[in-house]
């Protein structure tokens, strides 16, 4: 009984409201991401990321707008935050239904459901006759660039604080098992911008999604720990998500691969 009570208390203590949702504007940067990760074994050459916009954590209020748009009863139930985030069902119902929590980050949303939200938000906010931008989960490199820029400029932000973030990146099960068996980063390569589903076969074999940043449950020594990944079809009490807004330039060949992977994930046509 004491353990159940303590778990619920920790959950509610972790809630600090985020009011109006804003986007951080991050300029173009060239950085050695390994230094940010404090990794001396897998150093890469400096990485350049073009300017982008990344949101604060998606709030429960905004996620409820997505839920309200779902007409299929079974689909609606499948997209609700995972009830396991609170062991007490009464507390879970209070979290879902009480308006006072709508300004808080939505928790318990699986990687797959977060991707569904991004798809809905993309289609909702674009002109009906064309797609000019997409919302998606951040690439690892984008999150790290934002984290570095906001800290260097002493700007208030919600990265690496109370909740960890879902990223677009994935990790194959054999990598996960190997890394945990040897207990080091040796032999592993950072795939900062790896998407989940290049095709149907790879989508079915990749189950672990990368998570970045500290949370009230786990304080990371550095933002991305290689064993720090979770199953993408489950929601967790310490993981929220945010969106990157990416404009689409159909003449930019560098974007083509990224957009094609989004199309494969969402099964919609974006490229003309």
Secondary structure in CASP SS format (residue, H / E / C, confidence):
PFRMAT SS
TARGET T0000
AUTHOR 0000-0000-0000
METHOD secondary structure of the structure
MODEL  1
X C 1.00
X H 1.00
X H 1.00
X H 1.00
X H 1.00
X H 1.00
X H 1.00
X H 1.00
X H 1.00
X H 1.00
X H 1.00
X H 1.00
X H 1.00
X C 1.00
X C 1.00
X C 1.00
X C 1.00
X C 1.00
X C 1.00
X C 1.00
X C 1.00
X C 1.00
X E 1.00
X E 1.00
X E 1.00
X E 1.00
X C 1.00
X C 1.00
X E 1.00
X E 1.00
X E 1.00
X C 1.00
X H 1.00
X H 1.00
X H 1.00
X H 1.00
X C 1.00
X C 1.00
X C 1.00
X C 1.00
X C 1.00
X C 1.00
X C 1.00
X C 1.00
X C 1.00
X C 1.00
X E 1.00
X E 1.00
X E 1.00
X C 1.00
X C 1.00
X E 1.00
X E 1.00
X E 1.00
X E 1.00
X C 1.00
X C 1.00
X C 1.00
X E 1.00
X H 1.00
X H 1.00
X H 1.00
X H 1.00
X H 1.00
X H 1.00
X H 1.00
X H 1.00
X H 1.00
X C 1.00
X C 1.00
X C 1.00
X C 1.00
X H 1.00
X H 1.00
X H 1.00
X H 1.00
X H 1.00
X H 1.00
X H 1.00
X C 1.00
X C 1.00
X C 1.00
X H 1.00
X H 1.00
X H 1.00
X C 1.00
X C 1.00
X C 1.00
X H 1.00
X H 1.00
X H 1.00
X H 1.00
X H 1.00
X H 1.00
X H 1.00
X H 1.00
X H 1.00
X C 1.00
X H 1.00
X H 1.00
X H 1.00
X C 1.00
X C 1.00
X C 1.00
X E 1.00
X C 1.00
X C 1.00
X C 1.00
X C 1.00
X C 1.00
X H 1.00
X H 1.00
X H 1.00
X H 1.00
X H 1.00
X H 1.00
X H 1.00
X H 1.00
X H 1.00
X H 1.00
X H 1.00
X H 1.00
X H 1.00
X H 1.00
X H 1.00
X C 1.00
X C 1.00
X C 1.00
X C 1.00
X C 1.00
X C 1.00
X C 1.00
X E 1.00
X E 1.00
X E 1.00
X E 1.00
X C 1.00
X C 1.00
X C 1.00
X H 1.00
X H 1.00
X H 1.00
X H 1.00
X H 1.00
X H 1.00
X H 1.00
X H 1.00
X H 1.00
X H 1.00
X H 1.00
X H 1.00
X H 1.00
X C 1.00
X C 1.00
X C 1.00
X C 1.00
X C 1.00
X C 1.00
X C 1.00
X C 1.00
X C 1.00
X C 1.00
X C 1.00
X E 1.00
X E 1.00
X E 1.00
X E 1.00
X E 1.00
X E 1.00
X E 1.00
X E 1.00
X C 1.00
X H 1.00
X H 1.00
X H 1.00
X H 1.00
X H 1.00
X H 1.00
X H 1.00
X H 1.00
X H 1.00
X H 1.00
X C 1.00
X C 1.00
X C 1.00
X C 1.00
X C 1.00
X C 1.00
X C 1.00
X C 1.00
X C 1.00
X C 1.00
X C 1.00
X C 1.00
X C 1.00
X C 1.00
X C 1.00
X C 1.00
X C 1.00
X H 1.00
X H 1.00
X H 1.00
X H 1.00
X H 1.00
X H 1.00
X C 1.00
X C 1.00
X E 1.00
X E 1.00
X E 1.00
X E 1.00
X E 1.00
X C 1.00
X C 1.00
X C 1.00
X C 1.00
X C 1.00
X C 1.00
X C 1.00
X C 1.00
X C 1.00
X C 1.00
X C 1.00
X C 1.00
X C 1.00
X C 1.00
X C 1.00
X C 1.00
X E 1.00
X E 1.00
X E 1.00
X C 1.00
X C 1.00
X C 1.00
X C 1.00
X C 1.00
X C 1.00
X C 1.00
X E 1.00
X E 1.00
X C 1.00
X C 1.00
X C 1.00
X E 1.00
X E 1.00
X E 1.00
X E 1.00
X C 1.00
X C 1.00
X C 1.00
X C 1.00
X C 1.00
X H 1.00
X H 1.00
X H 1.00
X H 1.00
X H 1.00
X H 1.00
X H 1.00
X H 1.00
X H 1.00
X H 1.00
X H 1.00
X H 1.00
X H 1.00
X H 1.00
X C 1.00
X C 1.00
X C 1.00
X C 1.00
X C 1.00
X C 1.00
END
